[in-house]
Amino acid sequence: MLDKSPHSAAVNVPNDLAAHWMPFTANRAFKKAPRLLAGAKDMHYFTVDGRKILDGAAGMWCSNAGHGRTQIAEAIGKQAATLDYSPPFQFGIPQAFELASRIADLAPKGLDHVFFCNSGSEAADTALKIALAYHQISGQGGRIRLIGRERGYHGVGFGGTSVGGMVNNRKMFGSLLTGVDHLPTTYDREKQAFSRGEPEYGAHFADALENLVNLHGANTIAAVIVEPMAGSTGVLPAPKGYLKRLREITQKHGILLIFDEVITGFGRLGYAFAAERYGVLPDMITFAKGVTNGAAPMGGVIVRDTIHDAFMSGPEHVIELAHGYTYSAHPLACAAGLATLDIYRDEKLFEHARALEPKWNDAIFSLKNEPNVVDIRTVGLTAGIDLASRPDQPGKRGFDALNSAFFDNDLMMRIAGDTLALTPPLIVSEEQVGEIVDKVAKVIRAVA
């Protein structure tokens, strides 16, 4: 039989970029000036032309342990050679059960069960479906309404897009799901500008849930889903007391509370999960990104025992939850996840992030007087820096900053419109924090 596997490329750079329709990318602009990456190690990426790029974004909020971790690569390779794929419906692998147990051990007490999927988007839709199904089997089938939040991001599935509140992510796709409403954003620049950590102002924004209860009726609302720190929209930390107030209101009315911790999970805010930082116990936590250090696609939902146990009734041969994915608990992802959790534990990366947070804050706020900076927000090892928009060109200054960072200052960062988002790997040193900030200052001046 002929070997039809592809041969090694003769060149490192393709001569035709047309076929690949890139996600969440200005495709035409990219293909005129491609930002192509060829390798990565620790705190740096390497471009196809050999430049070393400092990673100020942990890839895309996910490479918390840095890049090129041999331990993870070897675990994936060994697993691929031993068991490359196993069907997750009606069959299991030991690594999936081990990983679920270890994730549950990291989660707040009471969140004891893990349902695996492949991404943050799938995790959000899975959590929403579990919420609807839970009320259905609990005799409250009228609870079908889902509540998100303005400026929230919960992936790109129909459920996550519907409860999400980022306008540009919604407007192309029609009415999306019915029976969805939104809380107001927690951000008020006039009263919160240049807040370090959680803003003092804004806990009262949670009270808007009472208005939605009065409008729709508590017995129609299944769940509320929020990010403890809204990352994709530009780093909006929850105000002090906001999440506790939201928990009080949801419990009062029998509404499930879901924390989307796809970004905040696995150390980004100095704890395994933001729920621990804020002392709030939700009914479900979604996760992805950092669970495998970005080395393999994986996501999931951590579920309270009371919700899980409600499904465990009826004949034992009957499937309890008609949901799942072909690649749920994929062997390679499980291997990557276990190796990643070992690194987080052994190198104490969550504790490192927590200890570095004050110095990170000080460094980021040194940018306050740079041109066009209208706000800075920090929490954990994240930062959002709002730049004033150019007249009639919203987002152009941010886009130019992205290019200036990559091409002229050897820095990778993320943008959300005219907001610069910084989220370095948790292995970042104090010296590298200074290097990131120095580069960002040059970028801000370059796009002034």
C-alpha positions, 0 to 999 in steps of 0.5 A: 500500500502506498504511503500517502502521508504528506512529505516534509515541506520544502520551505517554512513559509507557504506561498499561498495563504488564501485557503485558510479562512482564519477565525476572529481575524482581519483576514485581508489585513493579515494576509498582506502582513502575516504574523506567522509563528514557527516555534515557542519556548518558555516565555517566547514565540519564534517567528518564521524569520527567526525573531524572538517574540515575548509572550504577553498573552499566554498564547490566548489566555491558555499557556499558563506554564509557558511554552515547550514544556517537555513534560507535557509533550512527552506525556502526549507522545507516550499516550499517542503511542499507547492509546490514540483514541477511545470512544467516550460514550459507554467506554472510558480510560483511566486517565479521564477519571484521574484527571476529573478527580484532580480537577474536582480536588482543585475546585471549591468543596461541593463541586465534585463532578467533571463533565469533559468537552473540548473547548470553552465554547462547548463548556458554556453550552454544556453548562447551559444544557445541564441547567435546563435539563436539571430543572426539567428532571426536578419538576421545574420544566418552566425554568427555561430562561437563561441570563447572561451579561452585557460585555460577557463572552461565553464562546461561539456556540449558539448558547454561549453567543446568545447569553454573551453580550459582546455586540460584534459577536452577535449581530451577524447571527440573527435572533439566536436563542429565544428566552435569553436576557442580560444583566448590565455590565459591571463597568462604569469608567466614570466611577471605576477608572484606574482601579487596581484589582476589584473596583470599590464601586459596582456591587449594586449592578447585581441587583439588576437580577431582581428586576429580571426576576420581577419582569419574567418571574423567578419560576421561568429562569434556569440559570445566570452565567457570568465571568468572574473577570470578563476577559475577552471584552478587555479585562473587567474585574468584578466589583467588590461584593458583586459576585456574593450579591449575585449568589445571594439573589440566585439562591433566593430564587432557586436560579443556578449560578454558573461561573465561566472560568475558561480564562480565570481558571488554573491560576490566572487570578492567583488561585485554582479558580476565581471562585476561591479568590472571591469566596463564592460557591457557584453551581457550576464552573466552566473551564478550558484553556489552562487545563492543558496549558493550551497543548491539546483542546480540552474543556469541561464543566465542574458540577455541584454534587446536588445537580449531578446526583439529581440525574442519577435516578431511574433504571441504571441501564439508561443514559442519564444525560443525552449530551457529549462529544466525540472527543470528550476526555480525549486520551491525548488531552487527558495526558496533557491535562495530567502533566499540566496539573503536575507542573502547576503543583510542583512549580507552585505557579498559582502561588507565584501568580498571587505573590507577583500580583502587586508588582504586576499592578505597579508596573502596569500602572506606570503606563497611566500617563502614556499618550491616549491612555484613558483607563487601566484595569488589573486583577491577578496577572491580567491587565486591560489598557484602554486607549482613546479611539481615533475619530471615526476609526474605532478599533484602528488604534488597537489594531495598529498597536497589535502590529507595532507590538509584533513587528517593531517591538517583538511582543505578543499581546491581545486587543479588544477594540482599542483595549490592549490586553496583557495576560502573560504565562504564570512563569513570568519573572519580575524582570520580564514583567518590566520588559513587557511594560517597557515594550507596551510603552513603546507601542502606545507611543508609536500609535499616538 
